[in-house]
Structure formats: structure tokens, C-alpha cells
Amino acid sequence: MTLLRLSICLLSLFVALLLPVPAVLARDCPVRPEPATSLPPETRLGQGLLWRIEDTTGSGRAPSHIYGTMHVDFPQVTRLPPPVALAFARAEGLVVEVLLDTASQATYRDHMHLPADQPGLFQTLGDPLAGLYRVLAGRLGVGPAAADRLTAWAAANLIGRPPPRAGGVTLDEKLQIQARASGRPVRALETMPGLLEALASVSAEDHLTLLVDAICLSGTMARELQVDLGHYLRGDLDSLSLRAREPIHFEPAFARHWAVLLDGRNESFMRELLPLLAEGGQFVAVGALHLPGESGMLARIEAAGYRLVRVYGGRDSHALGQ
């Protein structure tokens, strides 16, 4: 699994389903199919990170913008390109997936660890995966006792993401901090209870599969990250989407996972977003993979009667004067 699969929604990783973890999965890493090496065809809404949302009713309301983020603290991601920075500076309010506030962080911490009556991850994984997980966690400063009691999702988050930089904040955090500092409202498309409810349909077995895949791909994570990062910085949503859904070790589990994380949440996001778009002047920041595709947010915004204009990003970004 690429980093993008784990980081497409940072807040989805706040979830630990309170279900019994199955005492199975003592298995070796299977052979992974070769990933695609050629770029996929461009689609109409598959190129571009920043889009202007124009009201077609003649109301005179200021346009809004939607921007695809990547939930990492890399400077090349958190440093907004000039067209994006301008749109954000002019916005009257910020709309995000989930508020990154004290309450959300407390919920995250409350759900990081396994209940006392459940077996630890070492027993659940079995060797050789448990041994490899122990080594990977140790390299990140997490001792065996703590690593053993993490939930499967927290362990996958630990080893499947690059270590955070000292004092670093993700792009989503940075936007929320700056919007609040300027006195602008920050509103969310989802609450933490809503996210937990949505992910309740994902089985504990599938969450454990995410961890197994992260362990199995730990040796190639850095290389794959560079590929994902290149596609993101170009605003090539088509390639990002292909890589997120290309064949991996345990495809059925990931298909179920993405059906919840992307398709299902896009639908619920839109119910919250449409009243905010009616106000005008909003800057909407969501994970980049929420944007493209037939069930993506861009297509849903168009279906609601708005006009979309690409402002920044895409393979042909030179045509936009970038």
C-alpha cells in the first residue's frame, strides 16, 4: 500500500473500531502485482488541485474554491502555490473535513490502544510479521510494550507514514491555524462521531489488513512516496486515483475500505457542503482523492448546478500560465 492510501484522510486514522480483533493473520507477505508504469488518460475533472466554484443563478455571491490537500507536513506541500494562497487569503471562511481541535485529538488518543481484554498485535499478527512490525516500530522510537498494545489502525499509521518533522504541521492543520488567526470561521464537513459511525461498517479484519499491507510494503514506502508526491505536486488527480486503487496485496479489503473512506464520505460531505457554498466565498480543503471520479466531489458539485473552473495544477499546467 502506498503512503497515499494511508494518508488520503489523516482523520480516518483517528478510528479504532471497538470490535474484537481476530486472532488470525499469521501469514507471510504475498507477492504484489506490478504497479502501472504509464500515466492514465486524462479525464475532464482529473487534472488540477484548485478549482473555482461559480454560482450560475446570478445571485452575485462571491465564488468559492475547493483545494485538494495531502495530509503530510512536507514543506513542498504546506507551502501554498501563489494562486492557491491568493484564493485562501480572499476567502471569507474555511471548510475542512474534520476540525483538528483539542476534542478531536483527545478522541484520537482515547482510541489508540487496545482494550485490556484483547490480545496484543504481536500475538494477532504472528511471526514473521510481528517481528518485522516490532523492528519498524522500534526505529520510530516506540518500544515493544507500547507497540504491542496499539490498535491495528494506529500501528498502520505509525509505520505507514513518514516520521513527522520537529514542529511540523500538516497542510490541513496549517490552514486551520491561519484561518482562525485571521478571525475567519472554520467549519467541518464531518464530526468525529460521524466519522466513527461511517467506519463502523469496516470490519476489524480489514483494519488489520491495512496494517499487514503497511508492514509488507515498508521497504518500498519511501520510493512510492516520491512517486505519489510528484503526481500530487503536478495536480495529476488521475494518476493519484489510479495509484490509490491499483492492485495491491489484499485488494478486496481495500475496495471495501475505499468505499467507506471516499465514496460514502463524499456523499455525506456534500450534504454539509452545499449550504456553505450557497453563502459564497468559501475555501474548501479536503484530501485530493476526494475530488476526482464519477463519485468525487467535483462531479457532485457540478451536478448541484455550479460551474467549475480549474485554477491551478494538472499535467498541462503551463496552459494555465503556471
N, C-alpha and C positions, 0 to 999 in steps of 0.2 A: 504494500500500500504506500502510495506517495505521501509526502508531508501534506500535500493539498487535501487529501482525503481526510486527514486528521484535523487539519486546521481550518477547513472551509467554514466551520462555525465554531469559534472558540467557546462560545457559551454552551454549545451542545455537550461539551466535555465537562460541564458542571454536573452532569446527570449520573447518578448511580441508582439503577433500578433496585428497589428493595424486594428482590426476588431471590430465592435460593440459587447460589451459584452451583452449576452441575459439576460433580466430581469426575469429570471426564477430560478428554483432550490431552492425554499423554501421547503426543504424536510428534513426528518429525516434520520439518518444513517440506511441503511438496514442491515440485518443480513449477516455477511460474512461467506462463506463456510469454513469449517475447512481446514487449510493448510495441505499439505502432511507431514507425520512424518518420513517416511522411506527414505533412500537415493536412488536416482535413479540409474539405471545401469550405469556403466562407459562406455564412448564412446572413440574412439581412440584419438580424439583431445580434449577431455573434461576434461583432468586432467593435470594440470601444468600451472604455471603463466609465466615462462620464457622459450622461445623456440629459438634455434639457427636456422638461415635460411641459408642454404648452397647452393651455386651455383653449378649446375650439368653440366655446359658447359665446365668445365676445364679452365676457364678464369684465375684462380689463385687469384681472388679478395677475400679479407677478408670476412668472414661470417658476417651477420648482426644478430641482436637479436630482438625479439618482447616480450614485457612485459605487462601483464595486470595490470592496476592500479585500485585503489579505491579512489574516489575523496573526501577524508577526511584528516584531519590533525592529526589523532591519531598517536602517536609515534610508535606503533607496525606496522603501515602501512608505515609511512615515513622512518623508519629505514630499509634500504635495506639489505636483507639477503646476506651473503658473495658471493654466486655465481652470484647474480644479481649485486651487487656492482662492482665485477670484470668485468663483461661484460660491464657495463656502463663506467667504467674507461678506458677500452680499445677501446671504440667506437670512431670513427672519427667524428661523428655528432649525434645529437638528432633529432628525428622525433616525433611530438606530434599531438594531434587532432587540437587544435587551440592555437595560441600564446596568452599567458597570459601577454599581454603588456598594456601600457597606453591606447592605442587606443581601445582595447577590453574592458577594464574597463570603459572607457568613454561611449562606446556603451551600456554596461550593465546599467550604471546609467541613461542614456538617456531614457531607455525603462522600467524602474522600476515602473513608475507611470501612472495612468490612465489619458487620456485626460480630460480636464476640462468639456467637454460636455457629459461625460459618467457618469452614476450613480456609486456610490461607492460600495465597496464589501458588506458592511452591508446590503444595500438595495437589492443587487443582490442575496445574499445568503438567506436572510430572517431568522427569528428565527425558531428553536433554534440554527442553525449552526452559524449565525452571532454572537450570544452571546458567544458561545464557542470559535470561532476564536478570538474575542476581548480579552478574557481571556488568550488564548495561546500567542497571540502577546504581551500582556502586561507583561507576565512572562519573555519575551525575551527583554524587555526594549523598545518596540515600542508602543507608545501611540495610543489612538483610532483614532485621526485625521490622523496620518500617515498610520496606518494600513488600514483604510478605502480607501485610495487612491492608494494602491499598486495594480499592475496588479495581475491577478489570479496566474500567474506563479511565480511572486516574493513572493506572500503570501505563496504559497505552499513550496517554497524554504525556507522561513523563519521558518515555523513551522514544516517542514518535515525533517529537518536536525538538528543534534546536534549543540548547540552553539559553534562557533569557540573558540579555546583556545587563550588566550592573546599572541600575537606574533606568533601564529601558522601558518604554511603554509601547503597546501595540498601537496601530493606526486608529483603531476604534476607540481606545482609551484616550488618545491624544485629541481626537475630535471632540469627545465629550467634555474633556477638561477645558479646551479652548472655548467651546460654546458657552459653558457655564461662566467662565471668567469674563466673557463679554456680555453677560446678562441675558443671553438668549435661551429660550426653553429647549429642553432636551426631552423628547418623548420616545417611547419604545413601541415596537410593533408586537411585542410579546413580553409576558411576565415570566418570572422563574417558575411559578406553579403551572403556567400554561405550557412551558417547555417540558416540564416533568410529565405532565399529562400526555403530551404528544408522544414522548419517547417511551411511555409505558407499554406501547404496542410492540416495542423491540424486545426480543427475548434476552434473558441473561446469557444464553448460549451465543447469541450473535454478538453481544458486547465482548464476550471472552474471545470470540473470533477476531475482533478488531485488535486485541492485544497480541494474539498469536501472529497475526499478519505483521504487526509492527516489529515483533521480535524477529521474524523471518527476514524482513527487509532492512534490518538495522544497518547492515553492511553497505547498502546501496543508497541510504537515505540522503546523504549529502549530495551525491551526484544527481539524484532525481529532483532534489530541491532546486538545484541550479536550473534544471530544465523548466520546472514549474514557474520559478521566479522570472525567467526570461519571457515566457508566454504572458505572465501577468503584467510585467512592465511594458510590454508591447500592446497590452489591451486585447490580446487574442483570446477571446472567450471561447471560440470554437475549439481551439486546441486544449484549453484548460478543461473544458467539459469532456472532451474525448479522453484525456488522461485520467480524469476522475472516474470514468466509467469503463475504462478498458479492462480486458480480462486480467484477473489477479488470482491469488491463491484460492480464495473462497468466494466466488462470485455471487452465489445465491444470497449469502448473508449480507453482502454489501448492497445488493439490489434492494433488499428489504430495508436496510439502513438508510439508503438514499431516498427511498420512497417516503420515509418519515422526515428526514432532515431537510430535503429540498422540496419535493413536490407537495407534500402535505403542509409544510410550513409556509410555502409560497401562497397557498390558498388562504391560510389564516392571516398571513401578513397583509394581504390585500384588503381584507375586511377592515383592518385597522388603518391602513394607509389612505384609502380613498377619502374619508372625511378630512384628513390632514392635507391632502392635495387640493381639496376644494378651498382651503384657506389661501393657498398660493405661497410662494416664497420659501419653500422648504428645501433643505439639503438632506437627502435620504442616503444613508451609508449602510450598506449590507454586504455580506460576503459575495465575492464576484460570481460564484457559481449559482447564486440565486437569480442572476439576470437572464442568461440565455435560455433558448429552447422553447418548445411549444407551451410548456407549463411554467416557464420562467416569468419573472416579474415584469420584464419589458413587454412581452406579449400580452400579459394581463393588463398592463397599464394602457396599452393601445386599445385593447378590447373594451376598456371602460370609456373610450371616447377621447382620449388625449392624443396629441401629436408628439412624437419623439424625434428629437434632432440630436445626432451624435456630435459631441463637442470635443472629446479627447480619446485617443487610443485607437488601436487597430493596426493590422498589418500595413494598411495603406495610409498611415497617419501623416505621411508627407503631403497627402492630398488635402489635409485639413490645415496645412500651414504649420505643422508642429515640428 
